[in-house]
Amino acid sequence: MVNRVMPASPIYKVIFYNQSQVYELYARNIYQSEMYGFIEVEEFLFGERTQVIVDPGEEKLKTEFASVTRSYIPMQAIIRIDEVEKEGAVKVTDIKSSDKIAHFPLGGSMPPGGKGDN
């Protein structure tokens, strides 16, 4: 068994859909919200600038989340949440129209041929 030293406070990588883009962010705290169907994300982490080259995607996210203390993300928008040892670069990726994306069904409707379809 490998002993890994985890930071005193965990770091989470959160990947989720936002409109026609995929966001990859890092945060210190993640909770299941009291608002049904949402995940709460707090204390966003953005790496310190060590390079002269500026990534426009990273700058967009820094600006978008600069004054955000807590974000409520719908559960069906979440792609993945990982606990990681250290933060990495945040990313914004455009979803191409050719990409196939399967979303969780939203409550209230039944698929054709399902129960209740007479």
C-alpha positions as CSV (number, residue, x, y, z in Angstrom):
1,M,0.0,0.0,0.0
2,V,1.3,3.4,-0.9
3,N,1.3,6.2,1.7
4,R,0.2,9.4,0.1
5,V,0.3,12.7,2.0
6,M,-2.9,14.6,1.3
7,P,-3.2,18.3,2.0
8,A,-4.7,19.4,5.3
9,S,-7.8,20.6,3.4
10,P,-8.9,18.5,0.4
11,I,-8.9,19.9,-3.1
12,Y,-11.6,18.9,-5.6
13,K,-11.5,19.0,-9.3
14,V,-15.1,19.6,-10.6
15,I,-15.9,19.1,-14.2
16,F,-19.4,20.2,-15.4
17,Y,-21.4,21.4,-18.4
18,N,-22.3,25.1,-18.6
19,Q,-24.3,26.0,-21.7
20,S,-22.3,24.8,-24.7
21,Q,-19.0,24.4,-22.7
22,V,-17.3,22.1,-20.3
23,Y,-15.8,23.8,-17.2
24,E,-12.9,22.2,-15.2
25,L,-12.4,24.0,-11.9
26,Y,-10.7,23.4,-8.5
27,A,-12.4,24.1,-5.2
28,R,-11.8,23.4,-1.5
29,N,-15.4,22.6,-0.5
30,I,-18.2,20.6,-2.2
31,Y,-21.6,19.8,-0.6
32,Q,-24.9,18.4,-1.5
33,S,-27.2,21.4,-1.4
34,E,-30.3,21.8,0.6
35,M,-31.8,22.9,-2.8
36,Y,-32.9,19.6,-4.3
37,G,-30.8,18.6,-7.3
38,F,-27.9,21.0,-6.8
39,I,-24.2,20.6,-5.6
40,E,-22.7,23.6,-3.7
41,V,-19.1,24.5,-4.7
42,E,-17.1,26.9,-2.5
43,E,-13.6,28.4,-2.3
44,F,-12.6,28.2,-6.0
45,L,-8.8,27.8,-6.5
46,F,-6.9,29.5,-9.3
47,G,-3.2,28.8,-9.7
48,E,-0.7,31.7,-9.4
49,R,0.5,33.1,-12.6
50,T,4.1,31.8,-13.2
51,Q,4.2,32.2,-16.9
52,V,4.1,35.1,-19.2
53,I,1.7,33.4,-21.5
54,V,-2.0,34.0,-20.6
55,D,-4.6,31.3,-21.3
56,P,-7.8,33.1,-22.3
57,G,-10.0,30.2,-21.0
58,E,-8.4,30.4,-17.6
59,E,-8.7,34.2,-17.6
60,K,-12.4,33.9,-18.5
61,L,-13.0,31.6,-15.6
62,K,-11.1,33.8,-13.1
63,T,-13.2,36.7,-14.2
64,E,-16.5,34.8,-14.1
65,F,-15.9,33.4,-10.6
66,A,-13.9,36.4,-9.1
67,S,-16.7,37.5,-6.8
68,V,-18.5,34.2,-6.4
69,T,-18.4,32.8,-2.8
70,R,-20.6,29.8,-3.5
71,S,-21.9,28.3,-6.8
72,Y,-24.9,26.0,-7.1
73,I,-24.4,23.5,-10.0
74,P,-27.3,21.3,-11.1
75,M,-26.5,17.6,-10.5
76,Q,-27.3,16.7,-14.1
77,A,-24.6,19.2,-15.2
78,I,-21.8,17.4,-13.2
79,I,-19.6,15.2,-15.3
80,R,-17.1,14.2,-12.6
81,I,-15.7,15.3,-9.2
82,D,-12.3,14.1,-8.1
83,E,-10.3,14.7,-4.9
84,V,-6.8,15.6,-6.0
85,E,-3.5,16.2,-4.4
86,K,-3.0,19.6,-5.9
87,E,-4.8,22.1,-8.1
88,G,-4.1,22.3,-11.8
89,A,-4.9,24.6,-14.6
90,V,-8.6,25.5,-14.9
91,K,-10.1,24.9,-18.4
92,V,-13.0,25.8,-20.6
93,T,-13.7,23.5,-23.5
94,D,-16.3,24.1,-26.2
95,I,-18.6,21.3,-27.0
96,K,-18.7,20.6,-30.7
97,S,-22.1,19.9,-32.4
98,S,-20.7,16.5,-33.4
99,D,-19.9,15.5,-29.8
100,K,-22.5,13.1,-28.4
101,I,-23.6,14.0,-24.9
102,A,-25.9,11.9,-22.7
103,H,-27.7,13.9,-20.0
104,F,-29.5,12.4,-17.1
105,P,-33.2,12.5,-17.6
106,L,-35.0,15.3,-15.8
107,G,-37.9,14.2,-13.6
108,G,-41.5,14.3,-14.8
109,S,-41.4,12.4,-18.1
110,M,-41.3,8.8,-19.0
111,P,-39.5,7.3,-22.0
112,P,-41.8,5.9,-24.7
113,G,-42.8,2.3,-23.9
114,G,-42.1,2.8,-20.2
115,K,-44.6,2.2,-17.3
116,G,-47.6,4.4,-17.6
117,D,-47.6,4.3,-21.4
118,N,-50.8,2.5,-22.3
